[in-house]
Amino acid sequence: MTNKKELSAKQKVEIISILKDRFEKNMHRHDGIGWEEVQEKLETNPEKLWSLYEMERTEGEPDVIGVDEQTKEYIFCDCSKESPKGRRSVCYDREALESRKKHKPETSAMDMANEMGIEILTEEQYRKLQNFGPFDQKTSSWIKTPDDIRKLGGALFCDFRYGHVFVYHNGADSYYSSRGFRGILRV
């Protein structure tokens, strides 16, 4: 039995080529980091490579935005100009999805992120991403919501308008064609 989270040899070559090209075109996102070391980490972590493939497949355009100096992990984040097209029209989490009586979306942001092996950005991570942006000038992205807000039925999302990051709230069960989520992955 094969693991569905495995890439074929062709898919591995494809995603590494895409990531390398994006890496080289956006050096301002990862100053001081060399591609060879990143590729070595990718080739020794096939499950992470699969997650990056999923980020790319859903139009997130993942790229390296830093390295964790303590763990030496490379930090990949969705760098598409707008919230990834393949991850829009989803409510916040499973509880919100199940609470909808009518017109349920196919899935939730948290479920989708979990299936992809990535994490949804926190507010802090979203704000840091804007240093490489601007991102989400026409769309918005769900962000990790504090438990106290979520327990009351709400969820948070962000966008970038008028030169600033705005954080908003909505019912966690809401979903819109212009709202998705951005993911982060450590390799």
HUGISUL-V133424 format. One record per backbone hydrogen bond with DSSP energy under -0.5 kcal/mol. NH is the residue of the N-H (numbers start at 1). CO is the residue of the C=O. If there is no record, write none. Layout:
BEGIN
nh	co
NH	CO
NH	CO
END
This chain:
BEGIN
nh	co
6	3
12	8
13	9
14	10
15	11
16	12
17	13
18	14
19	15
20	16
21	17
22	18
23	19
24	20
25	21
26	22
26	23
27	24
29	26
30	27
33	30
38	34
39	35
40	36
41	37
42	38
43	39
44	40
45	42
48	45
49	45
50	46
51	47
52	48
53	49
54	50
55	51
56	52
57	53
58	54
59	56
60	55
63	77
65	75
66	75
68	73
69	67
72	68
75	66
76	74
76	185
77	63
78	183
79	60
79	61
80	60
86	58
87	84
88	85
89	176
89	179
90	179
91	107
92	172
97	93
98	94
99	95
100	96
100	97
109	91
110	92
112	108
113	109
114	110
115	111
116	112
117	113
117	114
118	113
119	184
121	182
126	122
127	123
128	124
129	125
130	126
131	128
132	129
133	130
136	81
140	178
141	158
142	180
143	156
144	121
149	146
150	146
151	147
152	148
152	149
153	150
154	149
155	170
156	143
157	168
158	141
159	166
160	136
161	159
161	164
164	161
166	159
168	157
170	155
172	153
174	171
179	176
180	140
182	142
184	119
185	76
187	74
END
